[in-house]
């Protein structure tokens, strides 16, 4: 049986991963997983209640601040405006610092000095000491032990001020880390708040009933009032309204939606009442898809993040051994025990891996949060990394660069007795019962009232046959190798007209290809459509290369051949037939609204609003995040190496070492938050291309 609970109080991904590893050792437990983004803990066990008690006990031992609660209990509690634990931590910190100032600047008896010194040290770092001891008994050595040894060691060699400074600055760093993580998490948690709690189901008699969204069937009608969230994906059938889609698509300006427009679950209606006919079940709706993707976003780690996590396990033990070596060498050279201990402690303080262990996952976490805020769902930091190194992006045509919605572009009459309107009318008569996109476009273009047909037959892949006015008609395609999307009209086997239709480019398709070229990325269009049509679309949109008449396996082979040339390839698609290529590509990118479930499942990145230009934002965010990660690693490493050398030779004291270590950690944390605040569209003029027919 599976159990999922809320776990709060974990302020870093590294702590969550350590706790997860220890919980996995509990007898009878399986598939333990801590989802740091959503603050959830899940596991499987035959005896859930007994295992839950063991989980709670061990969690409390290793992470005293962590709180485990059932979702039912959590929902009963009101959200607290202030974080009580944070207020307590800050209060203890300030009190500890105040006592420290008193003992160092006010004369007092020795017993009083040491009493207040111990109180100050405990107030400043009791959590760190307890965690170090508890983890040590579990065979885990990390930065908590380094800090504890440094504080105790400094006190032993009478460097009391340095000892308090070590723990004070370390605690300040942890508070900043906690605040940074919460800030990053909030951007993702906003999505969870978009999940609607109810739907106003329209009954047959016209009244409404509040029901759970997961009970509403496809094709039902729901009423959405001003200020309410749309519960399921659908189409507006009554009314029009301004809609807030910022947290879904990243668009800050409200969108005017009218009858016939598609609308996503999670959208907030601002100023009117609309009736929506549902087109999906709740579990397949946009907001549910988004939340499922977000839940798994931190599962796939980048190579950099994985490397840092792996070396952190052994780094601390190695540093302790090196510190002992420094102590031994200095003692052998100087013959002074206190000096040797002091320099060994300096080595420990400077070597603390906090800057690496905190800033790298926090940077990726912030980058993922920023992407989700902009309507781009990236399934892991490894895919965020991959977006920064793309050489080629291959696009599917229909539904990806084009809308997939056809419009009548031109009608030709080949019969002198019939006008263009007559040809369009006859075609619409035959197509009125078809669900084909071309048929829908023809019927929509016709303005005359259509009669009912009794003698009607649809020929799969060809067209429709019907009788009307004592004549036989065929509407479809008989002529092979037509260079455009054309529907032919035949009367008694004689061709009397042609209707030329065109797909429309998405309004950002041209701009997307232009901006990709500026980034130095090659663009290719791969389509199963007629080569002449594909070429026409390619010229309109501006891709570097276009190939038509491709089967799914041909697209797959195209990507595979370029990967063999060591190129980093992305594929952008929306259909079931795109799933193999999406899975093969270094980065698979799918459409979030009209994308088939199979394509969304196979992809690594989902564009919530189907806007291809979001690819540019994804690439910019990934490049910026990667730059920040490298900056944090580089600066931290250089500072530590310099001060390790200076400390070992006695050039700098522990106070400088503390500032060097904690200072670079704080700098790395603040730098990481830039990945969350980065705006990929800043200083960009609004160039929305006009809709073009192709």
C-alpha positions in Angstrom: 0.0 0.0 0.0 1.3 3.5 -0.9 1.3 6.4 1.5 2.0 10.0 0.7 2.3 12.7 3.4 3.4 16.3 3.7 6.9 17.0 5.0 8.0 20.5 5.8 11.1 22.0 7.4 13.6 20.6 4.9 15.5 23.6 3.6 17.9 22.1 1.1 17.8 19.3 -1.6 20.9 17.7 -0.1 19.2 17.3 3.3 16.2 15.7 1.6 18.3 13.3 -0.3 20.3 12.2 2.8 17.0 11.7 4.7 15.6 9.7 1.8 18.6 7.4 1.9 18.2 6.7 5.6 14.5 6.1 5.4 15.1 3.5 2.7 16.9 1.4 5.2 13.8 0.9 7.4 12.7 -2.7 7.3 9.5 -3.3 5.3 9.6 0.0 3.4 9.8 0.3 -0.4 10.1 3.0 -3.0 10.8 5.9 -0.6 10.8 9.2 -2.3 11.0 12.8 -1.0 9.7 15.3 -3.5 11.6 18.5 -2.4 9.6 20.8 -4.8 6.2 19.9 -3.4 7.4 19.0 0.2 6.0 15.5 0.0 7.2 12.1 1.3 5.9 8.9 -0.3 6.6 5.2 0.4 5.1 1.7 0.0 4.6 -0.8 2.8 2.4 -3.7 3.7 1.9 -2.3 7.2 1.6 1.4 6.5 0.7 2.5 10.1 3.6 0.8 11.7 6.0 2.0 9.0 4.7 5.5 9.3 5.6 5.5 13.0 9.2 4.4 12.2 9.4 7.0 9.4 8.3 9.8 11.7 10.7 8.8 14.5 13.7 8.6 12.2 12.9 11.8 10.5 12.7 13.6 13.8 16.0 12.2 14.8 17.8 13.3 11.7 15.9 16.5 10.9 14.5 18.0 14.2 12.8 20.8 12.2 11.0 18.5 9.8 7.2 18.1 10.3 5.2 15.2 8.8 1.5 15.6 8.4 -1.3 13.9 6.5 -2.8 16.0 3.8 -6.2 15.8 5.6 -4.6 17.3 8.7 -2.8 19.9 6.6 -5.9 21.0 4.8 -7.7 21.7 8.1 -5.0 24.2 9.1 -5.1 27.8 7.9 -2.0 29.1 6.1 0.2 31.0 8.5 1.3 34.4 7.5 4.7 34.1 9.1 7.1 31.2 9.4 7.2 30.6 13.2 10.4 28.4 12.9 12.2 31.1 10.9 11.2 33.8 13.5 12.5 31.5 16.3 15.8 30.8 14.4 16.3 34.6 13.9 15.5 35.3 17.5 18.0 32.7 18.8 20.6 34.0 16.4 20.2 37.6 17.5 20.2 36.6 21.2 23.3 34.5 20.7 25.1 37.3 19.0 24.1 39.8 21.7 25.4 37.5 24.5 28.6 37.1 22.5 29.2 40.8 22.4 28.6 41.0 26.1 31.1 38.4 27.1 33.8 39.8 24.9 33.4 43.5 25.8 32.4 43.3 29.5 34.7 42.1 32.2 33.3 39.2 34.3 34.5 36.2 36.3 35.8 33.2 34.4 32.9 30.9 35.4 30.4 33.6 34.2 32.3 34.0 30.9 32.3 30.3 30.1 28.6 29.9 31.2 27.5 32.7 28.8 29.9 31.5 26.1 28.3 28.0 26.1 24.8 29.5 26.1 25.8 31.8 23.2 27.3 28.9 21.2 24.2 26.7 21.8 21.8 29.5 20.8 23.8 30.1 17.6 24.1 26.5 16.5 22.3 23.9 18.6 20.6 22.5 15.5 24.0 22.1 13.7 25.5 20.2 16.7 22.6 17.9 17.2 22.4 17.1 13.5 26.1 16.4 13.4 26.0 14.0 16.3 22.8 12.2 15.1 24.2 11.8 11.6 27.6 10.6 12.9 25.8 7.8 14.8 24.2 6.8 11.5 27.7 6.8 9.8 27.0 10.0 7.9 29.7 12.8 7.9 28.8 16.1 6.4 29.4 19.9 6.8 27.6 19.9 10.2 30.4 17.9 11.7 33.0 20.2 10.1 31.4 23.2 11.7 31.0 21.5 15.1 34.6 20.4 15.2 35.7 23.9 14.3 33.7 25.5 17.1 34.8 23.0 19.7 38.4 23.1 18.5 38.5 26.9 18.5 37.3 26.9 22.1 40.0 24.4 23.2 42.8 26.6 21.8 41.2 29.7 23.4 40.2 31.3 20.1 36.7 31.8 21.5 35.7 34.8 19.4 36.5 32.9 16.2 34.6 29.9 17.5 31.4 32.0 17.9 31.9 33.7 14.6 32.1 30.4 12.8 28.8 29.2 14.1 27.1 32.7 13.9 28.0 33.2 10.2 27.2 29.6 9.3 23.7 30.0 10.9 23.2 33.2 9.0 24.1 31.3 5.8 21.5 28.6 6.6 18.8 31.2 7.2 19.6 32.8 3.8 19.6 29.4 2.2 16.1 28.7 3.7 14.8 32.0 2.4 16.2 31.4 -1.0 14.7 27.9 -1.3 11.3 29.2 -0.2 11.4 32.0 -2.8 12.3 29.5 -5.5 9.6 27.0 -4.3 6.8 29.7 -4.3 7.1 30.1 -8.1 6.2 26.4 -8.6 3.7 26.3 -5.7 1.6 29.0 -7.5 0.7 26.3 -10.1 -0.7 24.1 -7.3 -3.0 26.9 -6.2 -4.4 27.0 -9.8 -5.9 23.5 -9.3 -9.7 24.1 -9.1 -11.5 22.7 -6.1 -14.9 22.5 -7.8 -16.8 22.9 -11.1 -20.3 24.4 -11.6 -21.9 21.7 -13.6 -24.8 22.9 -15.8 -27.8 20.5 -15.4 -30.4 19.7 -18.1 -32.9 22.0 -16.5 -30.4 24.9 -16.7 -29.5 25.0 -13.0 -26.0 24.5 -11.8 -24.5 22.1 -9.2 -21.1 22.3 -7.5 -19.3 19.0 -8.2 -15.7 17.8 -7.9 -13.8 18.4 -11.2 -12.8 14.7 -11.5 -16.5 13.7 -11.7 -17.3 15.8 -14.8 -17.5 13.9 -18.1 -16.3 15.0 -21.5 -18.9 17.0 -23.4 -20.5 18.4 -20.2 -21.2 22.1 -19.7 -19.7 24.0 -16.8 -20.5 27.6 -15.7 -17.5 29.8 -14.7 -18.2 33.1 -12.9 -16.0 36.1 -12.6 -13.1 35.3 -10.2 -13.5 31.6 -10.6 -11.0 29.1 -12.1 -11.9 27.0 -15.1 -12.1 23.4 -13.8 -11.4 21.5 -17.1 -10.2 22.1 -20.6 -12.9 23.0 -23.0 -14.4 25.4 -25.6 -16.5 28.5 -24.7 -20.1 28.0 -25.9 -21.7 31.0 -24.3 -20.4 34.4 -23.3 -17.0 36.1 -23.6 -14.6 37.4 -20.9 -11.2 38.6 -20.0 -9.0 35.7 -18.8 -5.9 35.6 -16.6 -3.5 32.9 -17.9 -0.3 34.3 -16.4 0.6 31.3 -14.2 -0.2 28.9 -17.0 1.5 30.6 -20.0 3.6 33.4 -18.5 1.5 36.0 -20.3 1.0 39.0 -18.0 -1.7 40.7 -20.0 -5.3 39.3 -19.7 -6.6 37.6 -22.8 -10.1 38.3 -24.3 -11.8 35.0 -25.0 -15.0 34.6 -26.9 -17.5 31.9 -28.0 -15.6 29.2 -29.9 -12.3 29.8 -28.2 -10.4 27.0 -26.4 -9.8 27.6 -22.7 -7.5 25.8 -20.3 -8.2 24.5 -16.9 -6.6 26.8 -14.3 -7.5 29.9 -16.2 -9.1 32.6 -14.1 -12.1 34.4 -15.5 -11.9 38.1 -14.6 -15.0 40.0 -15.6 -18.0 38.0 -16.8 -19.8 34.6 -16.9 -19.0 32.0 -19.5 -20.3 28.5 -20.2 -17.6 26.0 -21.2 -18.2 22.6 -23.0 -15.5 20.3 -21.6 -13.1 18.5 -24.0 -11.1 16.4 -21.6 -11.3 14.6 -18.3 -9.8 16.3 -15.3 -6.8 13.9 -15.2 -6.0 14.9 -18.8 -6.6 18.6 -18.4 -3.9 21.2 -18.7 -3.4 21.9 -15.0 -3.3 18.2 -14.1 -0.7 17.6 -16.8 1.3 20.6 -15.5 1.3 19.4 -11.9 2.3 15.9 -12.9 5.2 17.3 -14.8 6.2 19.6 -12.0 6.1 16.8 -9.4 8.8 14.9 -11.4 10.8 18.0 -12.4 13.6 17.5 -9.9 14.0 13.7 -10.5 16.3 14.0 -13.5 19.5 15.6 -12.3 22.1 17.4 -14.5 25.6 15.8 -14.7 27.0 18.8 -12.7 24.4 18.4 -10.0 24.8 14.6 -9.8 28.6 15.0 -9.6 28.4 17.5 -6.8 26.0 15.2 -4.9 28.3 12.2 -5.3 31.5 13.9 -4.2 29.9 15.6 -1.2 29.5 12.2 0.4 33.2 11.7 0.5 34.4 15.3 0.4 33.8 15.9 4.1 35.7 12.7 5.2 38.6 13.6 2.9 38.7 17.2 4.3 38.9 15.9 7.9 41.8 13.6 6.9 43.6 16.5 5.1 43.0 18.8 8.1 44.6 16.1 10.4 47.5 16.1 7.9 47.9 19.9 8.0 47.8 19.7 11.8 50.5 17.0 11.8 52.8 18.9 9.3 52.5 22.2 11.1 53.1 20.5 14.5 56.2 18.8 13.1 57.5 22.1 11.7 56.6 24.6 14.4 56.7 22.2 17.5 53.6 24.2 18.7 50.5 22.1 19.4 48.1 25.0 19.7 49.3 26.6 16.4 49.0 23.2 14.6 45.4 22.7 15.9 44.4 26.2 15.0 45.6 25.9 11.4 44.0 22.5 11.1 40.7 24.1 12.2 41.1 27.0 9.7 41.5 24.3 7.0 38.3 22.7 8.1 36.3 25.9 8.1 37.4 27.0 4.7 36.9 23.6 3.2 33.2 23.4 4.2 31.3 22.2 1.0 28.3 24.4 1.6 28.9 26.7 -1.3 28.9 23.8 -3.7 26.3 21.6 -2.0 23.8 24.4 -1.7 24.3 26.7 -4.7 24.4 24.1 -7.5 21.0 22.4 -6.8 19.5 25.8 -5.8 20.6 27.3 -9.2 18.9 24.5 -11.1 15.9 24.6 -8.9 15.6 28.4 -9.5 16.0 27.8 -13.3 13.3 25.2 -13.3 11.0 27.5 -11.3 11.7 30.4 -13.7 10.9 28.3 -16.7 7.6 27.1 -15.1 6.7 30.7 -14.3 7.1 31.5 -18.1 4.9 28.6 -19.2 7.7 26.2 -19.9 7.7 22.8 -18.1 11.2 21.2 -18.1 11.2 17.7 -16.6 14.6 17.9 -15.0 17.8 19.8 -14.6 19.6 17.5 -17.0 17.2 18.7 -19.8 17.6 22.3 -18.6 21.4 21.8 -19.2 20.8 20.2 -22.5 18.8 23.2 -23.8 21.9 25.3 -23.4 23.9 23.2 -25.9 21.6 22.6 -28.9 23.0 22.7 -32.4 19.9 21.9 -34.4 16.1 22.1 -33.8 13.8 20.0 -36.0 10.1 21.1 -36.1 7.1 19.1 -37.1 4.9 21.3 -39.4 1.2 20.9 -38.7 0.2 21.9 -35.1 3.8 23.0 -34.3 4.7 25.8 -36.6 1.2 26.0 -38.1 -2.1 26.1 -36.2 -3.5 23.0 -38.0 -6.6 25.1 -38.7 -7.4 25.4 -42.5 -9.1 28.3 -44.2 -10.5 28.7 -47.7 -8.0 30.7 -49.7 -9.4 30.6 -53.2 -12.3 29.1 -55.1 -12.1 28.4 -58.8 -15.1 27.6 -61.0 -14.4 25.5 -64.1 -18.1 25.6 -65.2 -19.3 28.8 -66.9 -22.8 28.1 -65.5 -21.7 28.2 -61.9 -20.2 30.9 -59.8 -17.5 30.5 -57.2 -20.2 30.7 -54.4 -22.0 27.9 -56.2 -18.9 25.7 -56.1 -18.3 26.4 -52.5 -22.0 25.7 -51.7 -21.9 22.3 -53.5 -18.7 21.3 -51.7 -20.2 22.3 -48.3 -23.3 20.2 -49.0 -21.2 17.1 -49.3 -18.8 18.0 -46.5 -21.3 19.0 -43.9 -21.3 15.5 -42.2 -17.5 15.0 -42.3 -15.2 15.7 -39.3 -12.1 16.2 -41.5 -10.3 19.6 -40.9 -10.6 20.6 -44.6 -14.3 19.8 -44.6 -14.8 21.9 -41.5 -13.1 24.8 -43.2 -15.2 24.6 -46.3 -18.5 24.4 -44.3 -17.4 27.4 -42.3 -16.6 29.5 -45.4 -20.1 28.8 -47.0 -22.7 31.4 -46.1 -25.8 29.6 -47.6 -28.2 27.3 -45.7 -27.3 23.6 -46.3 -30.0 21.0 -47.2 -30.1 17.6 -45.5 -28.7 14.7 -47.6 -30.0 11.2 -47.6 -27.8 9.6 -50.3 -24.3 10.2 -48.9 -21.2 8.0 -48.8 -17.7 8.8 -47.5 -14.7 7.2 -49.2 -11.8 7.0 -46.8 -8.8 9.0 -47.9 -10.6 10.2 -51.1 -13.7 12.3 -50.4 -17.5 12.1 -50.3 -20.1 11.0 -52.9 -23.6 12.3 -52.7 -26.7 13.1 -54.8 -28.3 16.5 -54.9 -30.8 18.0 -57.4 -30.9 14.8 -59.5 -27.2 15.0 -60.1 -24.2 13.0 -58.6 -21.4 14.8 -57.0 -17.9 14.0 -55.6 -16.0 16.3 -53.3 -12.4 15.3 -52.5 -9.2 14.6 -54.4 -8.9 12.6 -57.6 -5.9 14.3 -59.1 -2.5 13.1 -57.8 0.5 15.2 -57.0 -1.4 18.5 -56.5 1.1 21.1 -55.3 -1.3 22.8 -52.9 -4.0 21.7 -50.4 -6.9 21.5 -52.9 -10.3 20.0 -52.8 -11.9 19.1 -56.2 -15.6 19.2 -57.0 -17.1 16.9 -59.6 -20.6 16.9 -61.1 -21.6 13.7 -63.0 -17.9 12.8 -63.1 -17.0 16.2 -64.7 -14.7 18.5 -62.8 -16.5 21.7 -62.2 -14.3 23.5 -59.6 -11.4 23.6 -57.2 -11.2 24.9 -53.6 -7.7 25.9 -52.4 -7.2 25.9 -48.7 -4.3 27.0 -46.5 -3.0 26.2 -43.1 -2.1 29.2 -41.0 1.3 29.9 -39.4 1.3 30.3 -35.6 1.7 34.0 -34.9 5.2 33.5 -33.5 6.5 30.9 -35.9 8.6 33.3 -38.1 10.0 35.2 -35.1 11.0 31.8 -33.5 13.1 30.8 -36.5 14.7 34.2 -36.8 15.7 34.2 -33.1 17.0 30.7 -33.3 19.3 31.8 -36.1 20.6 34.6 -34.0 21.4 32.1 -31.3 23.4 30.1 -33.9 21.0 27.1 -34.0 20.1 25.5 -37.3 16.4 24.9 -38.0 14.8 22.1 -40.0 11.2 21.2 -40.8 10.3 17.5 -41.0 6.8 16.7 -42.3 4.7 13.9 -43.8 2.9 16.4 -46.0 3.3 17.0 -49.8 6.9 18.3 -50.5 5.6 21.3 -52.4 3.4 22.4 -49.5 6.2 21.8 -47.1 8.6 23.9 -49.2 6.0 26.7 -49.3 5.6 26.7 -45.5 9.4 26.5 -45.1 9.9 29.6 -47.2 7.2 31.5 -45.3 8.6 30.6 -41.9 12.3 30.8 -42.7 13.7 27.5 -41.7 17.2 26.5 -43.0 16.0 23.2 -44.4 12.7 21.4 -45.1 11.9 17.7 -45.9 8.5 16.5 -46.9 6.7 13.2 -47.4 8.3 11.6 -44.3 7.1 8.7 -42.2 7.7 8.7 -38.4 10.6 6.3 -39.0 12.1 8.7 -41.5 12.0 11.5 -39.0 13.6 9.2 -36.4 16.4 8.3 -38.9 17.1 12.0 -39.7 17.6 12.8 -36.0 19.7 9.7 -35.4 22.0 10.5 -38.4 22.7 14.0 -37.0 23.3 12.7 -33.5 26.0 10.4 -34.9 27.7 13.5 -36.2 27.9 14.6 -32.5 25.2 17.2 -32.9 22.9 18.1 -30.0 19.4 17.8 -31.5 16.0 19.0 -30.3 12.7 17.9 -31.8 9.5 19.8 -31.6 6.2 18.1 -32.2 2.6 17.5 -31.0 1.2 14.3 -32.5 1.3 10.6 -31.5 3.5 9.9 -34.6 6.1 12.4 -33.1 6.6 10.4 -29.9 9.5 8.3 -31.2 11.4 11.4 -32.4 10.6 13.2 -29.2 12.0 10.3 -27.2 15.2 10.0 -29.3 16.1 13.7 -29.4 18.6 15.1 -26.9 15.6 17.4 -26.0 12.1 16.5 -27.0 9.7 19.5 -26.9 5.9 19.0 -27.1 2.8 21.2 -27.2 0.8 21.4 -23.9 -2.7 22.3 -25.2 -3.1 20.3 -28.5 -0.3 17.9 -27.9 -1.2 14.2 -27.8 -0.8 12.5 -24.4 1.8 10.2 -26.0 3.9 13.2 -27.2 3.7 14.9 -23.9 4.8 11.7 -22.1 7.7 11.2 -24.5 9.0 14.8 -24.4 11.4 16.5 -22.0 10.0 20.0 -22.3 6.3 21.0 -22.6 5.2 24.4 -23.9 2.1 25.1 -21.9 0.4 27.4 -24.4 1.7 25.7 -27.7 3.7 28.9 -28.4 6.9 27.8 -30.3 8.6 31.1 -29.3 8.8 29.8 -25.7 11.7 27.7 -27.0 13.8 30.8 -27.2 13.0 31.6 -23.5 13.8 28.0 -22.5 17.2 28.2 -24.2 18.0 31.6 -22.7 17.0 30.5 -19.2 19.1 27.3 -19.5 22.2 29.2 -20.7 21.8 31.8 -17.9 21.3 29.0 -15.3 24.3 27.1 -16.5 26.4 30.3 -16.4 25.4 30.9 -12.8 26.3 27.3 -11.9 29.7 27.6 -13.4 30.2 31.0 -11.7 29.3 29.6 -8.3 31.6 26.6 -8.7 34.5 28.6 -10.1 34.4 31.5 -7.6 33.9 29.1 -4.7 36.8 26.9 -5.7 39.2 29.8 -6.3 38.4 31.5 -3.0 38.7 28.2 -1.1 42.0 27.2 -2.7 43.5 30.7 -2.0 42.5 30.8 1.6 43.4 27.2 2.2 46.9 28.0 1.2 47.0 31.2 3.2 45.5 29.5 6.3 47.9 26.6 6.2 50.9 28.9 6.2 49.4 31.0 8.9 49.0 34.1 6.8 45.2 34.4 7.7 43.4 33.6 10.9 40.1 31.8 11.5 38.1 35.0 11.5 39.1 35.7 7.9 38.6 32.0 7.1 35.0 32.2 8.4 34.3 35.3 6.3 35.8 33.6 3.3 33.8 30.4 3.6 30.4 31.9 4.7 30.9 34.9 2.5 31.4 32.9 -0.6 28.4 30.6 0.4 26.1 33.6 0.8 27.4 35.1 -2.5 26.7 31.8 -4.3 23.2 31.6 -2.8 22.3 35.2 -3.8 23.8 34.5 -7.3 21.6 31.4 -7.6 18.5 33.4 -7.0 19.3 35.4 -10.1 18.3 32.3 -12.1 14.7 32.7 -10.7 14.6 36.5 -11.3 16.1 36.4 -14.8 13.7 37.7 -17.5 14.3 36.0 -20.9 12.2 38.5 -22.7 13.6 41.7 -21.2 14.5 44.5 -23.5 12.8 42.7 -26.4 10.5 44.7 -28.6 7.0 43.2 -29.1 7.1 41.9 -32.6 4.0 39.7 -33.1 3.9 38.5 -36.7 0.6 38.7 -38.4 -1.2 35.4 -39.1 -0.1 34.2 -42.5 -1.7 31.6 -44.8 0.7 29.0 -46.2 
